Amino acid sequence: MRVAALAAAAVLAAGSLAACGSSDDSSAAASSASASPTPTPTPAPVVWAGSVCVERDNLKAAVSALGRNLSYDITSDRSALEQIDRQLRIQVLSVGNAADGLVSALSDVPVDFQAANDMVVSVTKAKADTQEAVDAVTTSLDAMVNADSILTGVAEAGKALVAAKAAFQAGQALVGVVSDSATSANAELQAAFDAAPACQAAAT
């Protein structure tokens, strides 16, 4: 009987220690959880502004490359025209695609962010001007490669290069509209762009 009593006492003691340990572990886990607060979500206008800045910078890079490093040799055959078409078409389509990306990002503006309304209107108009200039370049390039004679093709190449200059200027204007709007007198809009890391990276 004495042995049985001692065994029972040992079991109870072990159970008490296990319970204490479990309680201590639970307290430690609770303390650890309370010490790691949930991060505050980035406000929707700031996320939107960051996306707009990324697309603006993509457009700026595409515009800067337009007309750069064009190399061609006007000869009596069509090889020079093919060189112009191959190089300039890629460049101008890059501008058009980048402009589309910018407007797409802009259209995702939070529905309750009324401060961005004027910016959306201004950028949309400037994008239309850019797209018109891009289309003029591709139209001239199409006419150039389909020309019946080399002289007609050269004339269309000249039109394409003039149109490319206009596309360059329109693209620069579109980038400028975004940048000007981001630093406008609208405090709420400016605050969103100031808080977006992508916009700060572009500014430095």
FENFEN-V345588 format. One record per backbone hydrogen bond with DSSP energy under -0.5 kcal/mol. NH is the residue of the N-H (numbers start at 1). CO is the residue of the C=O. If there is no record, write none. Layout:
BEGIN
NH/CO, NH/CO
END
This chain:
BEGIN
5/1, 6/2, 7/3, 8/4, 9/5, 10/6, 11/7, 12/8, 13/9, 14/10, 15/11, 16/12, 17/13, 18/14, 19/15, 20/16, 21/17, 22/18, 23/19, 24/20, 25/21, 26/22, 27/23, 28/24, 29/25, 30/26, 31/27, 32/28, 33/29, 34/30, 35/31, 36/33, 37/35, 46/43, 47/43, 48/44, 49/45, 50/46, 51/47, 52/48, 53/49, 54/50, 55/51, 56/52, 57/53, 58/54, 59/55, 60/56, 61/57, 62/58, 63/59, 64/60, 65/61, 66/62, 66/63, 68/65, 70/67, 75/73, 82/78, 83/79, 84/80, 85/81, 86/82, 87/83, 88/84, 89/85, 90/86, 91/87, 92/88, 93/89, 94/90, 95/91, 96/92, 97/93, 98/94, 99/95, 100/96, 101/97, 102/98, 103/99, 104/100, 105/101, 106/102, 107/103, 108/104, 108/105, 109/106, 113/110, 114/112, 116/113, 117/114, 120/116, 121/117, 122/118, 123/119, 124/120, 125/121, 126/122, 127/123, 128/124, 129/125, 130/126, 131/127, 132/128, 133/129, 134/130, 135/131, 136/132, 137/133, 138/134, 139/135, 140/136, 141/137, 142/138, 143/139, 144/140, 145/141, 146/142, 147/144, 153/149, 154/150, 155/151, 156/152, 157/153, 158/154, 159/155, 160/156, 161/157, 162/158, 163/159, 164/160, 165/161, 166/162, 167/163, 168/164, 169/165, 170/166, 171/167, 172/168, 173/169, 174/170, 175/171, 176/172, 177/173, 178/174, 179/175, 180/176, 181/177, 182/178, 183/179, 183/180, 184/181, 187/185, 190/186, 191/187, 192/188, 193/189, 194/190, 195/191, 196/192, 196/193, 197/195, 199/196, 200/196, 201/197, 202/198, 203/199, 204/200
END
